[in-house]
């Protein structure tokens, strides 16, 4: 693939890769570049959402009009300001838990203590504390001293289909004026599922949602919503035009809902994500044609391993190039997004059984997961 120039804007540059070049190992090739969409505008569990979540309301009937969706969701969406910029977040629990991007609040980490100001749709402001961050998935969990807040629910990523309508909400460009202040709404479709986007480091976001809903600087950390008011993804990146380096119109990315939810639950419970490591440096989702060639069931999916890292956890357990992973511990693996969630929910040091297909036959390996890099 051709390398693209990053936009010289934002707090964190990330690259976008094809699935075949994904990695859970501490090294991977980067081939194309996107940029996060927030950051440098000057500032002027069981953890399911609780009873004030809009979950019941959203699924009680037909899809909402965009106007009704805005009325429903806007009270849950917050403006996040730090010393270095403005981004977006959204309430995930009525007791003041707010999800956003790691890069939105990165300046408040590492002892910089720049402060994080959260502004609600009614104008109320709070100073937020960081509960935990996961730079690898570009997710941060904040807490404000408030209760009874309206929380957004996560969509099941399996129910999300390419071509469905979605709406992005947030504080794009932190514009002046307007009935809702700098709050903005854009609408589009799910352009593709299960994209893999990588930072200029070993970190990666698997199972990302691609959308043509306009996402701009300041939208970072805000929700991408279906028409039931459920969070399909967390807006995180935009792609540059390969010729100019300017923002490519209609190509934005959001952390998929399943990954975002899994990270949220870990951060809320432990303040960090102790993600497991397999030790495979290249893999890809198994498409039906590939399944036929490999002699495995076409409807099972799975992840085809193209490069097992020597000496890594699965290498020690006997995994080989060409094996197809279809289950890790408690989780079926149909694609890269499932793999990402399974490695969030099964921690480093945990011993799990991994089901694979090899030469058309199903086998089970016992693997002790390694420690994944946190950045």
PyMOL commands that set and color helices and strands:
alter all, ss='L'
color gray80, all
select helices_A, chain A and resi 19-21+55-58+66-76+102-108+157-159+172-174+257-270+288-294+313-317+336-345
alter helices_A, ss='H'
color red, helices_A
select strands_A, chain A and resi 13-17+33-36+77-82+85-93+97-100+117-119+125-127+129-134+139-143+165-170+184-199+204-211+223-225+231-240+247-256+276-277+280-285+303-308+324-328+331-332+351-358+361-368+370-371
alter strands_A, ss='S'
color yellow, strands_A
deselect
rebuild
show_as cartoon
